[in-house]
Amino acid sequence: MKTVKIIKIGGNIINNEKVLHNFLYNFSQLEGPKVLIHGGGKSASDLAKKMNTPVNMINGRRITDAQTLDIITMVYAGKINKKIIAKLQANNTNSMGFTGADGNTIKATKRSSSPIDYGFAGDIIKVNTQIPILLINNQVTPVFCAITHDKNGQLLNTNADTIAAEIAIALSTKYITELYYCFEEPGVLTDINNKNSVIENINSTKYTKLKDQGVIFKGMLPKLDNCFHALNNKVTKVSVGNSDMLFKENTTHTSIKI
């Protein structure tokens, strides 16, 4: 079976033009099939402020009202996604950009308004791999943004980490899948202010202990939940860290194990 790398980028990789440029150049040099997933929350928040639209967050999650959904659609599916595609083409990596609505690839349902109404936030129901597999088998790289749909005409804001995990799981029926969460930190840290405090290996037992001790930064918990969800559903390898783990040997990062 072929090995497919599913790579999610966020944080400073998306927000810093130079960092994004360098990442996409290196990404283009990666051999073998790959899928890229991106967010863009800071860019969406910046545009919302320019448009005098309130940015409302609860527990680090965006409240997506109708106006906010329009903004994130413009930013995620438009500006960021197409900029990434153009840069990949410049680096001779043929690619195609997607929301979950394109090709009916990711169907979701609007999250329940109880106990918190997050608005047009989507929880994934199904990933349709027909088109991604067709592209992968023809050396085209799919690039997904953090938007899905409900098959009834409604777009939904959906967590990019979750999209990455669900795509990796869905593709695992046809390929060996490796999932990489890339952001500005070198891995999962015990001290958010100390980049040398990387936890290099985390299994489910250790994860439970670290959570109970309050060691892991709260914003990292949903990402790690997605990591274990992927591993428990036939994804072969999951890693968290900065993009050096993809491009350089023996780079410090966090390896997730069952």
Buried (B, 14 or more C-beta within 10 A) or exposed (E): EEEBBBBBBBBBBBBEEEBBBBBBBBBBEBEEBBBBBBBBBBBBBBBBEEEEBEBBEEEEBBBBBEEBBBBBBBBBBEBBBEBBBEBBEEBEBEBBBBBBBBBEBBBBBBBEEEEEEBBBBBBBEBBBBEBBBEBBEEEBBBBBBBBBBBBEEBBBBBBBBBBBBBBBBBBBEBBBBBBBBBBBBBBBBBEEEEBEBBBEEBBBEEBEEBBEEEBBEEEBBBBBBBBBBBBEBEBBBBBBBBBBBBBEEEBBBBBBBE
